[in-house]
Amino acid sequence: MTRPRICVAVPATTTADALETIRHLEEPDLIELRLDYTLEALNLRALRKSTDVPLIATARLPSHGGRWVRGEDKRRALLRSAASEGFDYVDAEIDSYSIGELATEVHAAGVKLIVSRHYLDRAPSLNEIMEKHMEAKGVGADVVKVVGSVSSPADNLSCLEYLGREPGNVCFNMGPLGVPSRVLSPLMGGRWTYASASDEGWVAPGQLTIEALREAYRLMGFYD
């Protein structure tokens, strides 16, 4: 059986704090650096050199559950800098006004683009997810990421069915009732799922720690 891949989301408030968190992570498959949490000018080169683990750079907008409020031009420049420093992925929302240009710049640097859509108030239907998938692929997405917010356990079925149809992408739901989708998504074809480094370090509601996810997968027989 293929082991589920786990990406640990790290709020990069300062270079020193992010380096410390990365240093203590126990063999994550990927690391997402949440650049929208930054309190200073980050040393992206030092962050890249600190680990051989694939890195994802994202600066999430408030409308998608993030904290970036410094303008779209500065956000695009930051993501472009991460690509030039050798990050493996850049993640940007599908409704970013510069998404097409960003895709061209990221690909020119040899970096893959994750095009994402977050629904903070509901879980999208399967038809909506498929529409976003086609839209994201149309602007150059290497990975499509669709995240919803559930009010019922049954709301998780749409994202899991999507992954069965379009494996290699990312789709799950936030909130306590979305936890099953976080755990099951990589088993249904998802490229990876997301975890926090610690109980205090989560950046999205319902996000489990990497230790909790590994324990769940261990009970399923994916870890020794």
C-alpha positions as CSV (number, residue, x, y, z in Angstrom):
1,M,0.0,0.0,0.0
2,T,1.2,3.5,-0.8
3,R,1.7,5.6,2.3
4,P,-0.5,8.7,2.5
5,R,1.5,11.9,2.0
6,I,1.2,14.6,4.7
7,C,2.0,18.3,4.2
8,V,2.7,20.2,7.4
9,A,1.5,23.8,7.4
10,V,3.8,26.2,9.2
11,P,2.9,29.8,10.0
12,A,6.0,31.7,9.1
13,T,5.8,34.6,11.5
14,T,9.6,35.2,11.5
15,T,12.5,33.4,9.8
16,A,13.9,32.3,13.1
17,D,10.5,30.8,14.3
18,A,9.9,29.1,10.9
19,L,13.4,27.6,10.9
20,E,12.9,26.3,14.5
21,T,9.7,24.6,13.6
22,I,11.1,23.1,10.4
23,R,14.1,21.8,12.4
24,H,11.9,19.9,14.8
25,L,9.5,18.3,12.3
26,E,9.8,14.6,12.1
27,E,10.0,13.6,8.4
28,P,7.0,15.4,6.8
29,D,6.4,14.6,3.1
30,L,6.0,18.3,2.3
31,I,6.0,21.6,4.2
32,E,3.7,24.5,3.4
33,L,5.0,27.9,4.6
34,R,2.2,30.3,5.3
35,L,3.8,33.5,4.3
36,D,0.6,35.5,5.2
37,Y,1.5,35.1,8.8
38,T,4.8,37.0,8.5
39,L,5.8,39.8,10.9
40,E,9.0,40.6,9.1
41,A,10.8,40.3,5.8
42,L,11.5,36.6,5.6
43,N,14.8,35.1,4.4
44,L,13.3,32.7,1.8
45,R,16.7,31.5,0.8
46,A,17.6,30.4,4.4
47,L,14.2,28.7,4.7
48,R,14.8,26.8,1.4
49,K,18.3,25.7,2.4
50,S,17.1,24.5,5.8
51,T,15.5,21.3,4.5
52,D,15.4,19.0,1.6
53,V,11.7,18.4,2.0
54,P,9.6,19.9,-0.8
55,L,8.3,23.4,0.1
56,I,5.0,25.1,-0.7
57,A,4.8,28.9,-0.6
58,T,1.4,30.5,0.0
59,A,0.2,33.9,1.2
60,R,-3.5,33.3,1.9
61,L,-6.0,36.2,1.6
62,P,-8.6,36.9,4.4
63,S,-11.3,35.9,2.0
64,H,-9.7,32.4,1.9
65,G,-9.0,32.1,5.6
66,G,-5.6,33.8,5.6
67,R,-4.0,37.0,6.9
68,W,-2.4,38.7,3.8
69,V,-3.5,42.4,3.7
70,R,-0.5,44.0,2.0
71,G,-1.9,44.2,-1.5
72,E,-1.9,41.8,-4.5
73,D,1.3,43.2,-6.1
74,K,3.4,42.6,-3.0
75,R,1.8,39.1,-2.6
76,R,2.7,38.2,-6.2
77,A,6.2,39.5,-5.7
78,L,6.7,37.4,-2.6
79,L,5.4,34.2,-4.3
80,R,7.6,34.9,-7.3
81,S,10.6,35.3,-5.0
82,A,9.8,32.0,-3.3
83,A,9.8,30.4,-6.8
84,S,13.1,31.9,-7.7
85,E,14.7,30.6,-4.4
86,G,13.8,27.1,-5.3
87,F,10.5,26.4,-3.5
88,D,8.8,23.4,-5.2
89,Y,5.3,24.7,-5.3
90,V,3.5,28.1,-5.2
91,D,-0.2,28.1,-4.1
92,A,-2.5,31.0,-5.2
93,E,-6.2,31.4,-5.2
94,I,-8.1,31.0,-8.5
95,D,-9.7,34.5,-8.2
96,S,-6.3,36.3,-7.8
97,Y,-6.3,38.9,-10.5
98,S,-2.8,38.0,-11.6
99,I,-3.2,34.2,-11.6
100,G,-2.5,33.7,-15.3
101,E,0.7,35.8,-15.2
102,L,1.8,34.2,-11.9
103,A,1.4,30.8,-13.6
104,T,3.7,31.8,-16.4
105,E,6.3,33.2,-14.0
106,V,6.2,30.2,-11.7
107,H,6.5,27.7,-14.5
108,A,9.4,29.7,-16.0
109,A,11.2,29.1,-12.7
110,G,10.6,25.4,-12.9
111,V,8.1,25.5,-10.1
112,K,4.7,23.9,-9.9
113,L,1.5,25.9,-9.3
114,I,-1.3,24.9,-7.0
115,V,-4.5,26.8,-7.8
116,S,-6.8,26.8,-4.9
117,R,-10.4,27.8,-3.9
118,H,-11.6,27.9,-0.3
119,Y,-15.2,28.0,0.7
120,L,-15.4,29.3,4.2
121,D,-19.1,29.2,4.7
122,R,-20.2,25.9,3.0
123,A,-19.1,22.7,1.3
124,P,-19.2,22.9,-2.6
125,S,-21.2,20.4,-4.6
126,L,-19.4,17.9,-6.8
127,N,-20.5,20.0,-9.8
128,E,-19.0,23.1,-8.3
129,I,-15.7,21.3,-7.6
130,M,-15.5,20.0,-11.1
131,E,-16.2,23.5,-12.5
132,K,-13.3,24.9,-10.3
133,H,-11.1,22.0,-11.5
134,M,-11.6,22.9,-15.1
135,E,-11.2,26.6,-14.4
136,A,-7.9,26.0,-12.5
137,K,-6.5,23.7,-15.2
138,G,-7.4,26.4,-17.7
139,V,-5.1,28.9,-16.0
140,G,-2.2,26.5,-15.7
141,A,-2.7,24.6,-12.5
142,D,-0.4,21.6,-11.9
143,V,-2.4,20.8,-8.8
144,V,-6.0,21.8,-8.1
145,K,-6.9,22.4,-4.4
146,V,-10.6,22.9,-3.3
147,V,-11.4,23.2,0.4
148,G,-14.9,23.6,1.8
149,S,-16.5,24.0,5.3
150,V,-19.0,21.3,6.3
151,S,-22.2,21.3,8.4
152,S,-22.8,17.6,8.0
153,P,-20.6,14.5,7.7
154,A,-22.3,13.7,4.4
155,D,-20.8,16.9,3.0
156,N,-17.5,15.1,2.8
157,L,-18.7,12.8,0.1
158,S,-18.4,15.3,-2.8
159,C,-14.7,16.0,-2.3
160,L,-13.9,12.3,-1.9
161,E,-15.8,11.5,-5.1
162,Y,-14.0,14.3,-6.9
163,L,-10.6,12.8,-5.9
164,G,-11.8,9.5,-7.3
165,R,-12.5,11.1,-10.6
166,E,-9.5,13.4,-10.7
167,P,-6.7,11.9,-8.6
168,G,-3.5,13.8,-8.0
169,N,-5.3,16.9,-6.7
170,V,-6.2,18.1,-3.2
171,C,-9.7,18.3,-1.8
172,F,-11.1,18.2,1.8
173,N,-13.3,20.1,4.2
174,M,-12.5,22.2,7.2
175,G,-14.1,22.1,10.7
176,P,-14.5,19.2,13.1
177,L,-17.0,17.5,10.8
178,G,-14.5,17.7,8.0
179,V,-11.8,15.7,9.8
180,P,-12.9,12.4,8.0
181,S,-12.2,14.1,4.6
182,R,-8.8,15.2,5.8
183,V,-7.9,11.7,6.8
184,L,-9.4,9.9,3.9
185,S,-8.6,12.3,1.0
186,P,-5.1,10.9,0.2
187,L,-6.5,7.4,0.4
188,M,-9.1,8.3,-2.3
189,G,-6.6,9.8,-4.8
190,G,-5.6,13.0,-3.1
191,R,-2.0,14.1,-3.7
192,W,-1.6,14.9,0.0
193,T,-3.4,16.1,3.1
194,Y,-2.5,18.8,5.5
195,A,-1.5,18.8,9.2
196,S,-0.2,21.2,11.8
197,A,3.2,20.9,13.5
198,S,1.5,21.1,17.0
199,D,-1.8,21.5,18.8
200,E,-1.1,25.3,19.0
201,G,0.2,25.7,15.4
202,W,-2.9,24.9,13.3
203,V,-3.8,27.4,10.6
204,A,-7.2,26.1,9.6
205,P,-10.2,24.7,11.7
206,G,-10.2,20.9,12.0
207,Q,-6.5,20.6,11.1
208,L,-4.9,17.6,13.0
209,T,-1.3,17.4,14.1
210,I,1.0,15.3,12.0
211,E,1.3,13.0,15.0
212,A,-2.5,12.5,15.1
213,L,-2.7,11.8,11.4
214,R,0.2,9.3,11.5
215,E,-1.5,7.5,14.3
216,A,-4.7,7.3,12.3
217,Y,-2.8,5.9,9.3
218,R,-0.9,3.5,11.6
219,L,-4.2,2.1,12.8
220,M,-5.1,1.6,9.2
221,G,-1.9,-0.3,8.5
222,F,0.0,2.4,6.5
223,Y,2.7,2.9,9.2
224,D,4.5,0.3,11.2
